[in-house]
Amino acid sequence: MNPLTTRLWLAAPLLVAAGLFTVVSLSRPVGLASGALVLGAAALGPRIALRPSLQQVFSAAVAVLTGALLTNVLGKVQPGVGRIDAIWTILAASALATGASRLVLRQALWGSGAVATLGTVAVVASAQVLRPWVFLPAALLTLASVLASMRVERGLAPLWGPPTSRRRALATGVILVGALGGLAGGAVALPRLHGKVLSTLTRQAFDETARSGVPEDMHLGDLEGLTLSTRVVWRARGPVADHLRGPVLNHYRRGRWVHRGLDTLGPVQVLRGEPRGCRAPVELQRAEELSRRLFAPMHSGRLGVTNGRVVVDAEGSFAWTAPEAPATVWFCPGPRTTGAISAPTNQDLQVPRTLQPGLAAVLQQWGVDPTTQGPAERVSRIRSRLVRFRYTTRVRRGGRGDPTLEFLTVTHAGYCEYFASAVALLARQAGLPSRVVLGYRVSEHNPLGGWRVVMERNAHAWAEVWYPTGGWVTVDATPAADESQGHRMSFTEAVSDALSAAWSRFWWRVKGWHLALAVGVVTLLGLGLWRLRRVPGEPEELPPPGLRALLEALAQRGLARAPSETLESLAERVEAARDLPFAVAVAAQLRARSAQRFGGVGDADAVEAAMEALAGGLR
C-alpha cells in the first residue's frame, strides 16, 4: 500500500465515526467540519514531533478548545428529530478533533489504540438517537475499522490475513463479542445514566423536585412540585407588574385546562437594546432557559431584546425562536402596542354541561345574578367569596367528581390552580368570557441587588375576564396566605443570587471565540511555565543503558542529540553523516527504539542489545 492509503486505514475508526456524526450532529456544519478535519489530518500525515508529555498537553488543549468553541455556540440550540443534543455533539466533536490531532503527530503515544478509543467514543456519543437496527451495523462497521487499523499498524493486510491458530481465532471472537457488547451497552446505558444523574442532582439541588418551568397546559396539580423550588428563572428591575403572563388556556375538561384554537405564532418587530423614550422601562434578565416562553406583563408597550427573535400568538403570549434566547428583555409600561391581545371567542364561554347545574347553584348561593349585575360586580362577588377559602399545597380529594366543582362545594381548600379554574368557570357560567393564564408572580425582592426575583416557586395561575368596556382584566383570587409568594430573601440568599446574576450577565456576553482565546492563552502560559521550570539540556527521562551508550558514542563523534530532538530526527542526521561507521545500522536501531517505545512494535531487549553492540563498535 502507498503511504496515503496506509494513513487512511490507520484513521478508519475516526472516519467511520465522523460519517455517523455528520448524519446525527445537532449542527450539520459541525459534523461536516469534523469529518473534513479527520480526512485532512489523515492526508497530511505525521508532521509534528513532540515529546510524550507535550503530546498529552497538545491533545488535551485540542479537546478543551473544541469543547469551548462549541459550548457557547450549541448550548442554546434545541435538537431536532433524529439529532443528538448539544452535550453529545460536543463530546463527539471533541473526540474527533483530538483523534485528528494525533494523526499529525510523529511517534504518537499509544498508536492506533488511542485513535480507536477516540473513534469509539464519538460513535457512542453519536448513537444516542439511533434505532437498534441502525446501531448494530454502525457498531459492526466501527469494530471492523478498529481491527483494520490495528492490522495495518503492524504491517498486515487491513481486512484479511494468513490463517491463525484456533486459540487465536477464539480469542479474537471473544474480543469482538465483548467489544460489540460494550458499544451497545454504552449506547443504551449512557443516556439513561445521564438522565438519572441529572434528575438526581436536580432533585437534590432544587428542594427535591425535578420539575422545571411553567407547563404549556394545566392539569389541576401540575404546579404542586414547583411551589417548593428556589431556582431563579427571572430577575426584574423597574415598575414590574405583579403577573408575568405565559400560556393562555381556554378549554376545560375534567380538571385539565388546554389551549384550543389557532396556535399560529407571528413575528414581532422588536428593538435591539433598551427602548428609547421610556421613562421607566421594565427590565427582565433571564436566569434560566427552561422554556421558549418570554413571560411579559399584560400591559406592556414597546419591546426590546438583547438578541434573538421573538414571536407572539393571538392571546398576546410571547416566545423566542432559535438560535438563542434573549438574555435581557425590556418593556415600556403602558397599553399593549407589541403583540395585541385578541378579543374573546366562543371558546372563552364554553362550560361542560355536566358542571353547569353545580356552578349555577354556587353562583346563586353567592348572590351572583347575571341578569341584574354588571360584569365588575359579578367578578367582585366571585372573588370576594373565593379569597375566604383556605390556601394549601396539600389537596386531598374525597371523590371522583370534577376537581374544580369539588373545590367549590366540598373542600374549600387548594392552591392557585384551583382558584384560577374556579374564577374562569364561574365567570363563564355568569356570562363573562374568561380563561386561565399560567406564568409567574413577581413578589420576591433581593435587597442587596435592588431587583425583584422570580423563582420557580413563584409559578402561578390566575384568570383573565373580558369586560366589554375594558378588555381583558387580570383576576387573581388566590388568598394572600399563598406561602410561595411575598418572600423576602435572606442575606445568604441575596448574596448567592447577586453572584449568580453577575455570572449570568458575564456568560450571556461571552462568545465562542472568547472562550477559545482564553483557553489558548492559558495553554500557552502553561507550556511556557513548563519550559521555564526545566533545566536547559536536561533530558525528559533517563534513557535505558543501551540507548544511553549509543547516544554517548554518537556525541563523541559530533552527533550529540539536541534536548528537544526526537529519535527520528536524530536518525536522519546519522544517515546523512557519510564518515560515520555503521550509519545505516545506527539509524535503523534508533528508529526501531522509537517504534518500540511509542508504538509497542518489536522486542525491547533485542533493540537494547543491538544498540549496545553498535555503541561498542563506534568507540
C-alpha positions in Angstrom: 0.0 0.0 0.0 1.1 3.5 -0.7 1.6 5.9 2.3 -1.7 7.8 1.8 -3.7 4.6 1.7 -1.9 3.4 4.9 -2.7 6.6 6.7 -6.4 6.4 5.7 -6.6 2.8 7.0 -5.0 4.0 10.3 -7.6 6.7 10.5 -10.5 4.3 9.7 -12.2 4.4 13.1 -12.3 8.2 13.1 -13.6 8.3 9.5 -16.4 5.9 10.4 -17.3 7.9 13.5 -17.1 11.2 11.5 -19.5 9.8 8.9 -22.1 8.8 11.5 -21.6 12.0 13.5 -22.3 14.1 10.4 -25.7 12.5 10.0 -26.9 12.9 13.6 -25.0 16.0 14.7 -27.0 18.8 16.3 -25.4 21.2 13.8 -24.7 19.8 10.3 -21.8 22.3 9.7 -20.1 21.0 12.8 -20.4 17.4 11.6 -19.1 18.2 8.2 -16.2 20.2 9.7 -15.3 17.3 11.9 -15.2 14.9 9.0 -13.1 17.3 6.9 -10.7 17.7 9.8 -10.2 14.0 10.2 -9.8 13.4 6.5 -7.3 16.4 6.2 -5.2 15.1 9.1 -5.1 11.6 7.6 -4.0 13.0 4.2 -1.4 15.3 5.8 0.2 12.6 7.9 2.6 12.8 10.8 4.3 16.1 10.6 4.7 17.4 14.2 7.3 16.0 16.6 6.6 16.4 20.3 7.8 14.7 23.4 5.4 12.4 25.2 4.4 14.8 27.9 3.8 17.6 25.3 1.7 15.2 23.2 -0.6 14.8 26.2 -0.8 18.6 26.6 -1.4 19.1 22.9 -4.3 16.5 22.8 -5.8 18.0 26.0 -5.6 21.5 24.5 -7.3 20.4 21.3 -10.2 18.7 23.2 -10.7 21.7 25.5 -10.6 24.2 22.7 -13.1 22.2 20.7 -15.4 22.0 23.7 -15.0 25.7 24.5 -15.8 26.7 20.9 -18.9 24.5 20.7 -20.3 25.0 24.2 -21.3 28.6 23.7 -22.5 28.0 20.1 -24.6 24.9 20.6 -25.6 25.2 24.3 -28.8 27.2 23.3 -29.8 25.2 20.2 -32.7 22.8 20.6 -32.2 19.3 18.9 -34.4 18.3 16.1 -35.8 14.9 15.3 -33.1 12.3 14.9 -30.4 14.7 16.2 -28.3 14.3 19.3 -28.3 17.2 21.8 -25.5 19.7 22.5 -23.8 17.6 25.2 -23.3 14.6 22.9 -22.4 16.8 19.9 -19.7 18.5 21.9 -18.4 15.1 23.2 -18.3 13.5 19.7 -16.7 16.6 18.1 -14.0 16.9 20.8 -13.2 13.2 20.4 -12.9 13.5 16.6 -10.8 16.7 16.9 -8.5 15.0 19.4 -8.1 11.9 17.2 -7.3 14.1 14.2 -4.6 15.9 16.2 -3.0 12.5 16.9 -2.8 11.7 13.2 -0.4 14.5 12.6 1.9 13.6 15.5 5.1 11.7 14.9 5.5 8.7 17.1 2.1 9.3 18.7 1.7 7.7 22.1 -0.4 4.5 22.2 -0.6 4.4 18.4 -3.8 3.1 16.9 -5.2 2.2 20.3 -5.8 5.8 21.1 -7.3 6.5 17.7 -9.6 3.5 18.1 -10.7 4.6 21.6 -11.5 8.2 20.4 -13.4 6.9 17.4 -15.4 4.6 19.6 -16.2 7.5 22.0 -17.5 9.5 19.0 -19.6 6.6 17.8 -21.2 6.0 21.2 -22.0 9.7 21.6 -23.5 9.8 18.1 -25.5 6.6 18.7 -27.9 8.2 21.2 -30.7 8.6 18.7 -30.1 5.5 16.6 -32.6 2.7 16.4 -31.3 -0.8 17.4 -31.4 -2.0 13.7 -29.3 1.0 12.7 -26.9 0.9 15.6 -25.9 -2.7 15.1 -24.5 -2.2 11.6 -22.8 1.0 12.8 -21.2 -0.9 15.7 -20.0 -3.7 13.4 -18.5 -1.2 11.0 -16.7 0.5 13.8 -15.3 -2.7 15.1 -14.1 -3.7 11.6 -12.4 -0.3 11.2 -10.7 -0.7 14.6 -9.3 -4.1 13.7 -8.3 -3.0 10.2 -6.4 0.0 11.7 -4.6 -2.2 14.2 -3.6 -4.7 11.5 -2.2 -2.0 9.2 -0.2 -0.6 12.0 1.5 -4.0 12.4 2.2 -4.2 8.7 -0.6 -6.7 7.9 -3.4 -6.6 5.3 -6.2 -4.5 6.6 -9.2 -6.9 6.2 -7.7 -10.4 6.0 -4.5 -12.3 6.5 -3.0 -15.7 6.8 -4.9 -18.4 8.8 -4.4 -18.1 12.5 -4.4 -20.8 15.2 -7.6 -22.0 16.7 -6.8 -20.4 20.0 -6.1 -17.0 18.5 -9.3 -17.2 16.4 -11.2 -17.9 19.6 -9.6 -15.1 21.4 -10.4 -12.7 18.5 -14.1 -13.8 18.6 -14.3 -13.2 22.3 -12.8 -9.7 21.9 -15.2 -8.9 19.1 -18.3 -10.1 21.1 -17.1 -8.2 24.2 -16.4 -5.0 22.2 -19.7 -5.2 20.5 -21.4 -5.6 23.8 -19.5 -2.7 25.3 -20.6 -0.5 22.4 -24.2 -1.5 22.7 -24.1 -1.1 26.4 -22.6 2.3 26.2 -25.2 3.5 23.7 -28.1 2.2 25.8 -26.8 2.9 29.3 -25.2 6.3 28.9 -28.4 8.2 28.0 -30.2 6.6 30.9 -27.3 7.2 33.3 -27.0 10.7 32.1 -30.7 11.4 32.7 -30.7 9.7 36.1 -27.7 11.6 37.3 -29.2 14.9 36.1 -32.5 14.0 37.7 -30.8 13.1 41.0 -28.7 16.3 41.0 -31.8 18.4 40.2 -33.8 16.9 43.0 -31.1 17.5 45.5 -30.3 21.0 44.3 -33.8 22.2 44.0 -35.7 21.1 47.0 -36.2 17.5 45.9 -38.2 18.3 42.8 -37.1 17.7 39.3 -39.9 19.8 37.8 -38.7 22.8 35.8 -40.6 25.6 34.1 -44.2 26.5 33.7 -46.1 23.9 31.7 -47.9 24.6 28.4 -51.2 23.3 29.8 -52.6 22.7 33.2 -53.9 19.7 35.0 -55.0 20.6 38.5 -52.0 19.6 40.5 -49.3 20.4 37.9 -47.8 23.4 39.8 -47.6 21.5 43.1 -43.9 20.5 42.6 -42.9 24.0 41.5 -44.1 25.6 44.7 -41.0 24.4 46.6 -38.2 25.1 44.1 -36.0 28.1 44.8 -34.3 28.1 41.3 -34.2 31.7 40.0 -35.7 32.0 36.5 -36.0 35.8 36.0 -34.7 38.9 37.6 -36.6 42.2 37.2 -35.9 45.9 37.6 -38.3 48.8 37.2 -42.0 49.1 37.8 -42.7 45.4 37.2 -46.3 44.2 37.1 -47.3 41.6 39.6 -48.1 39.0 37.0 -45.9 37.8 34.1 -48.1 36.1 31.5 -47.2 32.8 29.8 -49.5 30.2 28.2 -53.2 31.1 27.9 -55.7 28.2 28.3 -59.3 28.4 27.1 -60.7 24.8 27.2 -61.6 22.8 30.3 -62.4 19.2 30.7 -62.2 17.0 33.8 -59.7 19.1 35.7 -57.5 19.9 32.8 -57.1 23.3 31.0 -55.6 23.4 27.5 -55.5 25.8 24.6 -57.8 25.2 21.7 -57.7 27.2 18.5 -55.0 28.5 16.2 -51.5 28.3 17.7 -50.1 30.5 15.0 -47.0 32.4 16.1 -46.3 35.6 14.2 -43.0 37.6 14.2 -42.8 40.7 16.3 -40.9 43.9 15.4 -38.6 44.3 18.4 -35.9 46.8 19.2 -32.3 45.9 19.9 -31.5 47.0 23.3 -33.4 49.2 25.7 -36.3 51.0 24.1 -35.7 54.8 23.9 -38.2 57.2 25.2 -39.3 55.0 28.1 -39.1 56.9 31.4 -39.0 53.8 33.5 -38.7 50.6 31.4 -39.2 47.2 32.9 -36.0 45.1 32.5 -36.3 41.3 32.7 -33.0 39.4 32.9 -33.3 35.7 32.1 -31.5 33.5 34.7 -32.6 30.0 33.4 -33.6 28.7 30.0 -36.5 26.5 31.0 -38.8 27.1 28.0 -39.2 29.2 24.9 -41.7 31.5 26.6 -41.0 35.1 27.2 -43.1 36.0 30.3 -44.3 39.6 30.0 -46.9 41.8 31.7 -50.3 42.1 30.1 -49.9 45.9 29.8 -46.6 46.4 28.0 -45.7 48.7 25.2 -42.6 48.6 23.0 -40.4 45.6 23.4 -36.6 45.4 23.2 -34.3 42.5 23.5 -30.5 42.0 23.6 -30.5 39.2 20.9 -32.7 36.6 19.3 -36.1 36.7 17.5 -39.5 37.0 19.2 -42.9 35.7 18.1 -46.4 36.2 19.6 -49.7 34.3 19.4 -53.2 35.6 19.3 -53.5 35.7 23.1 -50.5 38.0 23.3 -48.1 35.4 24.7 -44.5 35.9 23.6 -41.9 33.2 22.7 -38.4 33.2 21.3 -37.2 31.3 18.4 -33.8 29.7 17.6 -30.9 30.1 17.5 -30.7 31.6 21.0 -32.9 33.1 23.7 -32.7 36.8 24.6 -30.6 37.4 27.7 -32.5 40.5 28.6 -35.9 41.8 27.7 -37.2 45.4 28.1 -40.9 46.5 28.1 -42.3 50.0 28.2 -45.1 50.2 30.7 -48.4 51.2 29.2 -51.0 50.0 26.8 -50.1 46.9 24.7 -48.5 48.0 21.4 -46.5 44.9 20.6 -48.4 41.7 20.1 -52.0 42.9 20.6 -54.3 40.5 22.6 -57.3 39.4 20.5 -60.9 39.7 21.6 -62.7 36.7 23.1 -64.2 33.9 21.1 -67.0 31.4 21.7 -64.4 29.1 23.2 -64.0 31.5 26.1 -67.6 30.9 27.1 -67.7 27.2 27.0 -68.7 25.3 30.2 -69.0 21.5 30.3 -72.7 20.5 30.5 -72.1 18.3 33.5 -70.8 21.2 35.5 -73.4 23.8 34.6 -76.0 22.9 37.3 -73.4 22.8 40.1 -71.8 26.1 39.0 -75.2 27.8 38.7 -76.0 26.7 42.3 -72.8 28.1 43.6 -73.5 31.5 41.8 -77.0 31.6 43.3 -75.7 30.8 46.8 -73.1 33.6 46.4 -75.6 36.1 45.2 -74.3 36.5 41.7 -77.1 37.4 39.3 -76.1 37.8 35.6 -79.4 39.5 34.8 -79.2 42.4 37.2 -75.5 42.9 37.9 -72.8 44.3 35.7 -69.5 42.5 34.9 -67.5 44.2 37.5 -70.0 43.4 40.3 -70.3 39.8 39.3 -66.5 39.3 39.3 -66.2 41.1 42.6 -68.7 38.8 44.3 -67.0 35.7 42.9 -63.6 36.9 44.0 -64.7 38.0 47.5 -66.0 34.6 48.3 -63.0 32.7 46.9 -60.5 34.6 48.9 -62.1 33.3 52.0 -61.1 29.7 51.0 -58.0 28.2 52.6 -54.8 28.1 50.7 -52.9 24.8 50.9 -50.5 22.9 48.7 -51.7 19.6 50.1 -55.0 18.9 48.4 -56.9 15.7 49.5 -59.7 14.9 47.1 -62.6 12.9 48.5 -64.3 11.6 45.4 -64.1 11.0 41.7 -66.1 14.1 40.7 -64.8 17.2 38.9 -61.9 18.6 41.0 -63.0 22.3 40.4 -66.6 21.6 41.5 -65.3 19.6 44.4 -63.1 22.5 45.4 -66.1 24.9 45.3 -68.6 22.7 47.1 -66.7 20.4 49.4 -63.0 21.1 50.3 -62.9 24.9 50.0 -59.1 24.5 50.1 -56.5 24.4 47.3 -53.7 26.4 45.6 -53.5 28.8 42.8 -54.6 26.3 40.0 -57.9 25.6 41.8 -58.7 29.3 42.4 -57.9 30.2 38.8 -60.0 27.4 37.5 -62.9 28.3 39.8 -62.8 32.0 38.7 -62.8 31.1 35.0 -65.6 28.6 35.1 -67.8 30.7 37.4 -67.3 33.8 35.3 -68.3 31.8 32.2 -71.3 30.4 33.9 -72.2 34.1 34.8 -71.9 35.0 31.1 -68.4 36.6 31.1 -65.7 35.3 28.7 -62.7 34.1 30.7 -59.7 31.9 30.6 -56.8 30.6 32.7 -53.3 32.0 32.4 -50.1 30.4 33.6 -47.0 32.4 34.5 -45.2 33.9 37.5 -46.0 36.2 40.3 -43.3 38.9 40.9 -43.2 39.2 44.6 -39.7 38.4 45.9 -37.1 41.1 46.5 -33.3 41.0 46.7 -32.4 43.8 49.0 -28.7 43.5 48.1 -29.1 43.7 44.3 -32.1 46.1 44.3 -34.0 43.9 41.9 -37.0 41.6 42.2 -36.5 37.9 41.8 -38.8 35.4 40.1 -38.2 31.8 41.3 -39.8 28.6 40.3 -41.8 28.6 43.5 -43.4 31.8 42.1 -45.1 29.8 39.3 -48.7 30.9 39.4 -52.1 30.5 37.8 -54.8 33.1 37.6 -57.8 34.1 35.4 -58.4 36.8 32.9 -62.0 38.0 32.4 -63.3 40.1 29.5 -65.1 43.4 30.3 -67.0 44.8 27.3 -65.7 48.3 28.1 -62.3 47.5 29.5 -61.0 44.4 27.6 -59.2 41.6 29.4 -58.7 42.1 33.1 -56.5 40.1 35.4 -58.5 38.4 38.2 -56.4 36.7 40.9 -58.5 35.1 43.7 -55.7 33.2 45.4 -55.6 34.2 49.1 -52.8 36.3 50.4 -51.7 33.3 52.5 -50.1 31.9 49.4 -46.8 30.8 51.1 -44.9 30.7 47.8 -45.3 34.4 47.3 -44.2 37.6 49.1 -40.9 36.2 50.4 -38.0 38.4 51.3 -34.7 36.8 50.6 -32.3 36.2 53.5 -28.8 37.8 53.4 -27.3 34.5 52.3 -29.8 34.0 49.5 -29.3 37.6 48.4 -25.5 37.3 48.2 -25.9 34.0 46.3 -28.3 35.5 43.9 -26.2 38.6 43.3 -23.2 36.4 42.4 -25.4 34.3 40.2 -26.7 37.4 38.5 -23.2 38.8 37.8 -22.2 35.4 36.3 -25.3 35.4 34.1 -24.5 38.9 32.8 -21.0 37.8 32.0 -21.9 34.5 30.5 -24.5 35.8 28.1 -22.0 38.3 26.7 -19.3 35.6 26.1 -18.9 34.3 22.6 -17.3 31.1 21.5 -14.1 32.8 20.3 -13.7 34.5 23.7 -13.6 31.0 25.3 -11.3 29.7 22.7 -8.9 32.6 23.1 -8.9 32.3 26.9 -8.2 28.5 26.7 -5.5 29.1 24.1 -3.8 31.8 26.3 -3.9 29.5 29.4 -2.5 26.6 27.4 0.4 28.7 26.0 1.1 30.1 29.5 1.2 26.6 30.9 3.6 25.4 28.2 5.8 28.4 28.9 5.9 27.8 32.6 6.6 24.1 32.0 9.5 25.0 29.8 10.9 27.6 32.3 10.9 25.2 35.2 13.0 22.7 33.2 16.8 22.8 33.5 18.3 23.5 30.0 19.6 20.4 28.4 18.1 18.1 31.0 16.5 15.0 29.2 12.9 14.4 29.8 13.5 10.9 31.2 16.6 8.8 31.7 17.3 6.6 28.6 17.9 2.9 29.0 21.6 1.8 29.2 21.9 0.7 25.6 20.4 3.9 24.2 22.4 6.0 26.6 25.6 4.3 25.5 24.8 4.8 21.8 23.9 8.4 22.3 27.2 9.0 24.2 29.1 7.3 21.4 27.4 9.5 18.8 28.1 12.6 20.9 31.8 11.7 20.9 31.7 11.7 17.1 30.0 15.1 16.9 26.4 13.9 16.6 25.1 14.9 20.1 21.3 14.7 20.5 19.6 18.1 21.0 17.4 18.5 24.1 14.2 18.5 22.2 15.3 16.3 19.3 13.3 13.1 18.5 15.0 9.8 17.7 13.5 10.0 14.2 15.3 13.4 13.6 18.5 12.1 15.0 18.3 9.0 12.8 18.0 11.3 9.7 21.2 13.2 10.8 23.0 10.0 11.4 22.2 8.7 7.9 23.5 12.0 6.4 26.8 11.6 8.2 28.9 9.9 5.5 32.0 9.4 7.6 30.2 7.6 10.4 30.7 3.8 10.5 27.6 1.7 10.6 25.4 4.8 9.9 22.6 2.9 8.3 22.5 0.3 11.1 22.6 3.0 13.8 19.8 4.9 12.1 17.8 1.7 11.8 18.2 0.9 15.5 17.2 4.4 16.5 14.0 4.1 14.5 13.4 0.6 16.0 13.8 2.1 19.5 11.3 4.8 18.7 8.8 2.3 17.2 9.2 0.1 20.3 8.9 2.9 22.8 5.9 4.7 21.3 4.1 2.0 19.3 4.9 -1.2 21.2 6.5 -2.7 18.0 9.4 -5.1 18.3 11.4 -6.7 21.1 12.7 -4.2 23.6 15.5 -6.5 24.8 16.7 -7.2 21.3 16.7 -3.5 20.4 18.7 -2.7 23.6 21.3 -5.4 22.9 21.7 -4.2 19.3 22.3 -0.6 20.4 24.9 -1.7 23.0 26.8 -3.6 20.3 26.7 -0.6 17.9 27.9 1.7 20.7 30.9 -0.6 21.3 31.7 -0.5 17.6 31.7 3.3 17.4 34.1 3.8 20.3 
